[in-house]
């Protein structure tokens, strides 16, 4: 896929993700030599992104928006938050807002990232983009919660005390069926009604008098009125880096293509870099077709480029995985190798980059080794918290290596 950038012999003092400090364990089954971002430096949009990243972080003016989008690996939040924190730890005085979040655990059996807490008056009904029939139209989050109860609420508390994500601007994405329900935002000091309401774009914008890290969404429902919430954008008036994570358990590429308001919501974020982690669910299907997979990805990429034509893309290949053939018995999913080839083609097609997790893990069948070493789960598809932390650290290391390479070229 063109000339690959070399790995520089640079030792990074990034204690947050140094491979020697990951839980003080030796992961001798990892292919560290493969831990690089692979791209054609002559044509890659990633070089443009590094230029933007360097320019903005040095001046400490402006915004950088990075989006990590995928399935359950992203919804769990551990990998994304590891990458997010590794980047922000390098620029502690240039932390932007927390960005797009979703109150996953407002619904039953729906897991939430650990860096924010969700409390609710009762469980809400759930719609995910993986459903065959969507009861409600969805946006970029690919998921929604809805209710027709009385005086329902959802409370959000940001929990990462080491990073100041405090917000003074909140954008609720959602709608009421009759258009009569107007959500309120309650803080410890005041209750706010929206300053701006855009019914067509399903946006309610609130400007808060001070920076807060906790608030309650109040839904004044009556007479069987309903409200559907499709996302929450936490913004503020600061320059900085924002790392958004968008994940839905079980999501494949077509799932995001079913989201009617994907482009409109993505315009709020306007990403400079998108890290794709979608594909593990596509390749788990018996009728997996690489031509369709590639075509679907191009449609999704087109939707993002409609928002920012110069957005850079990094394609995380699927991890090695197994499929269950009967209770307690698994076999290697060889379709992971086919998907891996498509990611390289997509990077060529879009002047993007590949981060080859499949190769870094050790190749076909390596998931069994990860499972036996306690960093993957018994389903041989997902990882433990430690495993996601390891993967996030490895990605961060490759990211900063290539950023350093770019700086040495100038």
C-alpha positions as CSV (number, residue, x, y, z in Angstrom):
1,X,0.0,0.0,0.0
2,X,2.7,2.4,-0.9
3,X,5.9,3.1,1.1
4,X,5.4,2.4,4.8
5,X,6.8,4.8,7.4
6,X,9.6,3.3,9.4
7,X,9.5,2.8,13.2
8,X,11.9,5.3,14.7
9,X,14.2,4.1,17.4
10,X,12.8,6.6,19.9
11,X,12.2,5.8,23.5
12,X,9.1,7.6,24.7
13,X,8.8,8.7,28.3
14,X,5.0,8.4,28.1
15,X,4.5,6.5,31.4
16,X,0.7,6.4,30.7
17,X,1.2,3.9,28.0
18,X,4.7,2.5,28.1
19,X,4.6,-1.2,27.3
20,X,6.9,-1.8,30.2
21,X,4.4,-0.4,32.6
22,X,1.2,-2.0,31.4
23,X,0.1,-3.6,34.7
24,X,3.7,-4.5,35.3
25,X,3.3,-7.6,33.1
26,X,5.3,-9.0,30.3
27,X,3.2,-9.6,27.2
28,X,5.7,-11.7,25.2
29,X,3.0,-12.9,22.8
30,X,2.5,-9.5,21.3
31,X,4.1,-8.7,18.0
32,X,5.6,-5.3,19.0
33,X,7.4,-4.9,15.7
34,X,4.0,-4.7,13.9
35,X,2.9,-1.9,16.2
36,X,2.9,0.9,13.6
37,X,0.6,3.1,11.6
38,X,1.0,2.0,8.0
39,X,0.4,4.5,5.3
40,X,1.8,6.2,2.3
41,X,3.4,9.4,3.6
42,X,3.4,11.0,0.1
43,X,-0.4,10.9,-0.2
44,X,-1.8,10.3,3.3
45,X,-4.4,12.6,4.9
46,X,-2.8,11.5,8.1
47,X,0.2,13.8,7.4
48,X,-2.3,16.7,7.0
49,X,-3.8,15.8,10.3
50,X,-0.4,15.7,12.0
51,X,0.3,19.2,10.6
52,X,-3.0,20.4,12.0
53,X,-2.4,18.7,15.3
54,X,1.0,20.2,15.7
55,X,-0.1,23.7,14.6
56,X,-3.1,23.8,17.0
57,X,-1.4,22.2,20.0
58,X,1.6,24.5,19.7
59,X,-0.5,27.6,19.4
60,X,-2.9,26.3,22.0
61,X,-5.7,27.8,20.0
62,X,-8.5,26.0,18.2
63,X,-10.1,22.6,18.4
64,X,-9.0,19.1,17.4
65,X,-11.8,16.5,17.1
66,X,-11.0,12.8,17.0
67,X,-13.7,10.2,16.7
68,X,-13.4,6.5,17.5
69,X,-16.4,4.6,16.1
70,X,-17.2,0.9,16.3
71,X,-19.2,-1.8,18.1
72,X,-18.9,-3.3,21.5
73,X,-15.2,-2.7,21.8
74,X,-16.0,1.0,21.7
75,X,-19.2,1.0,23.7
76,X,-17.4,-0.6,26.6
77,X,-15.3,2.6,26.7
78,X,-12.0,1.1,28.1
79,X,-10.0,1.1,24.9
80,X,-11.2,4.5,23.8
81,X,-10.7,6.1,27.2
82,X,-7.1,4.7,27.4
83,X,-6.3,6.4,24.1
84,X,-8.1,9.5,25.1
85,X,-6.2,9.8,28.4
86,X,-2.9,9.0,26.8
87,X,-3.3,11.8,24.3
88,X,-4.6,14.3,26.9
89,X,-1.9,13.4,29.4
90,X,0.6,14.7,26.9
91,X,-1.3,17.9,26.5
92,X,-2.7,18.5,30.0
93,X,-3.1,22.2,29.5
94,X,-5.0,21.7,26.2
95,X,-7.9,19.5,27.3
96,X,-11.1,20.2,25.3
97,X,-14.6,19.2,26.3
98,X,-15.7,15.5,26.8
99,X,-17.7,15.7,23.6
100,X,-20.4,13.3,22.4
101,X,-21.6,10.8,25.0
102,X,-24.7,8.6,25.4
103,X,-26.5,7.4,28.6
104,X,-26.3,3.7,27.7
105,X,-27.1,2.4,31.1
106,X,-30.4,4.3,31.2
107,X,-31.7,1.1,29.5
108,X,-31.6,-2.4,30.9
109,X,-28.6,-4.6,30.2
110,X,-26.7,-1.8,28.4
111,X,-23.1,-1.1,29.6
112,X,-21.7,2.3,30.1
113,X,-18.2,3.7,29.9
114,X,-16.7,4.0,33.3
115,X,-15.6,7.7,33.1
116,X,-19.2,9.0,33.5
117,X,-22.1,7.8,35.6
118,X,-25.7,7.6,34.6
119,X,-28.7,7.7,37.0
120,X,-32.3,7.6,35.9
121,X,-35.8,7.7,37.3
122,X,-36.6,4.3,35.8
123,X,-35.3,2.2,32.9
124,X,-35.9,3.7,29.5
125,X,-36.8,1.7,26.3
126,X,-33.9,1.1,23.9
127,X,-33.4,1.3,20.2
128,X,-30.1,0.3,18.6
129,X,-29.0,0.4,15.0
130,X,-28.5,-3.3,15.0
131,X,-32.3,-3.9,15.2
132,X,-33.9,-5.2,12.0
133,X,-36.7,-2.6,12.4
134,X,-36.0,0.8,14.0
135,X,-38.8,2.0,16.1
136,X,-37.2,5.5,16.2
137,X,-34.9,7.4,13.8
138,X,-31.3,7.4,15.0
139,X,-28.4,9.8,14.7
140,X,-24.7,9.5,14.8
141,X,-24.7,7.6,18.2
142,X,-26.5,4.7,16.6
143,X,-28.6,4.3,19.6
144,X,-31.6,5.9,21.4
145,X,-33.5,5.7,24.7
146,X,-37.1,6.8,24.9
147,X,-39.9,7.0,27.5
148,X,-43.5,8.0,27.8
149,X,-43.5,8.1,31.7
150,X,-44.2,11.1,33.9
151,X,-41.4,13.5,34.9
152,X,-38.6,11.2,33.8
153,X,-35.0,12.2,34.3
154,X,-31.4,11.2,33.5
155,X,-28.6,12.4,35.6
156,X,-25.0,12.6,34.2
157,X,-21.9,12.8,36.4
158,X,-18.4,13.1,35.0
159,X,-16.1,10.9,37.1
160,X,-12.6,11.5,35.8
161,X,-11.2,13.8,38.5
162,X,-7.8,13.9,36.9
163,X,-9.1,15.7,33.7
164,X,-11.3,18.8,33.7
165,X,-14.1,18.1,31.2
166,X,-16.4,20.5,32.8
167,X,-19.0,21.9,30.4
168,X,-20.9,25.2,30.1
169,X,-22.7,24.3,26.9
170,X,-24.9,21.2,26.4
171,X,-26.6,20.0,23.2
172,X,-29.3,17.4,23.6
173,X,-30.0,15.4,20.5
174,X,-33.6,14.1,20.5
175,X,-37.2,14.7,19.8
176,X,-40.7,14.4,21.1
177,X,-43.3,12.8,18.9
178,X,-45.7,15.7,19.1
179,X,-43.0,18.4,19.5
180,X,-44.5,19.5,22.8
181,X,-41.9,18.2,25.2
182,X,-39.0,20.6,25.9
183,X,-36.3,19.1,28.1
184,X,-34.8,21.1,31.0
185,X,-31.3,20.9,32.4
186,X,-31.0,21.1,36.2
187,X,-27.7,21.9,37.9
188,X,-27.0,22.3,41.6
189,X,-27.8,26.0,41.3
190,X,-30.3,26.5,38.5
191,X,-32.7,24.9,36.1
192,X,-32.3,25.9,32.4
193,X,-34.6,25.8,29.4
194,X,-32.9,25.7,26.0
195,X,-31.6,28.9,24.4
196,X,-32.0,27.3,21.0
197,X,-34.3,24.7,19.7
198,X,-34.0,23.2,16.2
199,X,-36.8,20.8,15.6
200,X,-35.6,19.8,12.2
201,X,-32.1,18.9,13.4
202,X,-33.5,17.6,16.7
203,X,-31.3,19.8,18.8
204,X,-31.8,21.5,22.2
205,X,-28.9,23.8,23.1
206,X,-28.3,25.1,26.7
207,X,-25.7,27.7,27.8
208,X,-24.8,27.2,31.5
209,X,-23.7,30.1,33.6
210,X,-20.7,28.2,35.0
211,X,-18.6,25.1,34.2
212,X,-20.2,22.0,35.6
213,X,-19.4,18.3,35.7
214,X,-22.9,17.1,36.9
215,X,-26.4,17.8,35.6
216,X,-29.8,16.3,35.3
217,X,-31.9,16.1,32.2
218,X,-35.6,16.6,33.2
219,X,-38.3,15.5,30.8
220,X,-41.7,17.1,31.8
221,X,-43.9,14.4,30.2
222,X,-47.7,14.2,30.6
223,X,-50.7,12.7,28.8
224,X,-48.7,9.9,27.3
225,X,-46.2,12.3,25.6
226,X,-42.9,10.6,24.6
227,X,-39.4,11.8,24.3
228,X,-36.5,10.1,22.5
229,X,-32.9,10.9,23.4
230,X,-30.2,10.1,20.7
231,X,-27.1,11.8,22.2
232,X,-25.6,14.4,24.4
233,X,-22.8,16.7,23.3
234,X,-20.8,18.2,26.2
235,X,-19.1,21.3,25.0
236,X,-17.4,24.3,26.6
237,X,-15.7,27.6,25.6
238,X,-12.1,26.2,25.7
239,X,-9.7,25.4,22.9
240,X,-8.4,21.9,23.1
241,X,-8.4,18.2,22.0
242,X,-11.7,16.3,22.2
243,X,-11.8,12.5,21.7
244,X,-15.3,11.3,21.0
245,X,-16.2,7.6,21.2
246,X,-19.3,6.2,19.4
247,X,-20.0,2.5,19.9
248,X,-23.0,0.2,19.8
249,X,-22.9,-3.4,20.9
250,X,-23.2,-5.7,17.8
251,X,-22.9,-2.9,15.3
252,X,-21.6,-3.6,11.8
253,X,-21.1,-1.1,9.0
254,X,-24.7,-1.3,7.6
255,X,-26.0,-0.5,11.1
256,X,-24.5,3.0,10.9
257,X,-25.8,3.5,7.4
258,X,-29.3,3.1,8.8
259,X,-29.0,6.2,11.0
260,X,-31.1,8.9,9.3
261,X,-29.4,11.8,11.1
262,X,-25.8,10.5,10.9
263,X,-24.5,13.4,8.8
264,X,-26.4,16.1,10.5
265,X,-25.1,15.0,14.0
266,X,-21.6,14.5,12.7
267,X,-21.6,18.2,11.6
268,X,-21.7,19.1,15.3
269,X,-18.4,17.2,15.8
270,X,-16.7,18.0,12.4
271,X,-14.0,15.3,12.9
272,X,-10.4,15.9,11.9
273,X,-9.5,12.2,12.4
274,X,-11.8,9.2,12.5
275,X,-10.5,5.9,13.9
276,X,-12.6,3.1,12.5
277,X,-13.1,0.0,14.6
278,X,-16.1,-1.5,12.8
279,X,-15.8,-4.9,11.2
280,X,-15.8,-7.7,13.8
281,X,-19.5,-8.2,13.5
282,X,-19.5,-8.0,9.7
283,X,-16.9,-10.7,9.5
284,X,-18.7,-13.0,12.0
285,X,-21.5,-13.6,9.5
286,X,-21.6,-16.8,7.4
287,X,-22.3,-14.8,4.3
288,X,-19.6,-12.2,4.8
289,X,-18.8,-10.7,1.4
290,X,-15.6,-8.6,1.1
291,X,-17.0,-6.6,-1.9
292,X,-20.1,-5.6,0.0
293,X,-18.1,-4.9,3.1
294,X,-15.8,-2.5,1.2
295,X,-18.7,-0.8,-0.6
296,X,-20.6,-0.3,2.7
297,X,-17.4,1.3,4.2
298,X,-17.1,3.6,1.3
299,X,-20.7,4.8,1.8
300,X,-20.0,5.5,5.5
301,X,-16.7,7.3,4.6
302,X,-18.6,9.4,2.1
303,X,-21.0,10.5,4.8
304,X,-18.1,11.7,6.9
305,X,-16.3,13.4,4.1
306,X,-19.6,15.3,3.4
307,X,-18.9,17.0,6.7
308,X,-15.1,17.3,6.4
309,X,-13.5,16.4,3.0
310,X,-10.0,16.5,4.6
311,X,-10.8,14.2,7.5
312,X,-8.1,11.6,8.0
313,X,-8.9,7.9,8.6
314,X,-7.2,5.2,10.6
315,X,-8.5,1.7,10.1
316,X,-8.1,-0.6,13.0
317,X,-8.2,-4.1,11.6
318,X,-10.4,-6.7,13.3
319,X,-8.8,-8.5,16.2
320,X,-8.3,-12.2,15.8
321,X,-11.5,-13.9,17.0
322,X,-13.2,-17.2,17.3
323,X,-16.8,-18.3,16.7
324,X,-18.8,-20.5,18.9
325,X,-19.8,-23.9,17.2
326,X,-21.4,-25.4,20.3
327,X,-21.4,-24.9,24.0
328,X,-17.9,-24.6,25.3
329,X,-16.3,-25.2,21.8
330,X,-14.9,-22.5,19.6
331,X,-13.1,-22.4,16.3
332,X,-11.0,-19.7,14.6
333,X,-12.9,-17.3,12.5
334,X,-10.7,-17.2,9.3
335,X,-12.9,-14.5,7.8
336,X,-10.9,-12.1,10.0
337,X,-8.0,-12.4,7.4
338,X,-10.4,-11.5,4.6
339,X,-11.6,-8.4,6.5
340,X,-8.0,-7.4,7.3
341,X,-7.2,-7.3,3.5
342,X,-10.2,-5.0,3.0
343,X,-8.9,-2.5,5.6
344,X,-5.6,-2.2,3.7
345,X,-7.6,-1.6,0.5
346,X,-9.7,1.0,2.2
347,X,-6.6,2.8,3.4
348,X,-5.3,2.9,-0.2
349,X,-8.7,4.1,-1.5
350,X,-8.9,6.9,1.0
351,X,-5.3,7.9,1.6
352,X,-5.8,6.6,5.1
353,X,-3.7,4.5,7.5
354,X,-4.0,1.0,8.9
355,X,-3.3,-0.1,12.4
356,X,-3.0,-3.9,12.1
357,X,-4.3,-5.2,15.4
358,X,-4.7,-8.7,13.8
359,X,-1.0,-8.8,13.2
360,X,0.0,-7.2,16.5
361,X,-2.0,-9.8,18.4
362,X,0.0,-12.6,16.7
363,X,-2.1,-13.4,13.7
364,X,-4.6,-16.2,13.1
365,X,-5.5,-18.1,16.2
366,X,-3.7,-15.7,18.5
367,X,-6.9,-14.9,20.4
368,X,-6.5,-18.2,22.2
369,X,-3.2,-17.1,23.6
370,X,-4.7,-13.8,24.8
371,X,-7.5,-15.7,26.4
372,X,-5.1,-18.1,28.2
373,X,-3.2,-15.1,29.5
374,X,-6.2,-13.5,31.0
375,X,-6.6,-10.5,28.7
376,X,-9.4,-11.9,26.5
377,X,-12.8,-13.2,27.5
378,X,-14.1,-16.7,27.1
379,X,-16.1,-15.8,23.9
380,X,-12.7,-15.2,22.2
381,X,-14.1,-12.0,20.7
382,X,-13.9,-9.5,23.5
383,X,-11.1,-8.5,25.8
384,X,-10.9,-8.0,29.5
385,X,-10.5,-4.5,30.9
386,X,-6.8,-5.2,31.1
387,X,-6.8,-6.4,27.4
388,X,-8.5,-3.2,26.2
389,X,-6.1,-1.2,28.2
390,X,-3.1,-3.0,26.5
391,X,-4.6,-2.4,23.1
392,X,-5.3,1.3,23.8
393,X,-1.7,1.7,25.0
394,X,-0.3,0.0,21.9
395,X,-2.3,2.2,19.6
396,X,-1.3,5.4,21.5
397,X,2.4,4.4,21.2
398,X,2.1,4.0,17.5
399,X,0.3,7.3,17.2
400,X,2.9,9.2,19.0
401,X,5.8,7.5,17.1
402,X,4.3,8.7,13.8
403,X,3.7,12.1,15.1
404,X,7.3,12.3,16.2
405,X,8.3,11.1,12.7
406,X,6.3,13.9,11.1
407,X,8.0,16.5,13.4
408,X,11.4,15.2,12.4
409,X,10.5,15.7,8.7
410,X,9.8,19.4,9.1
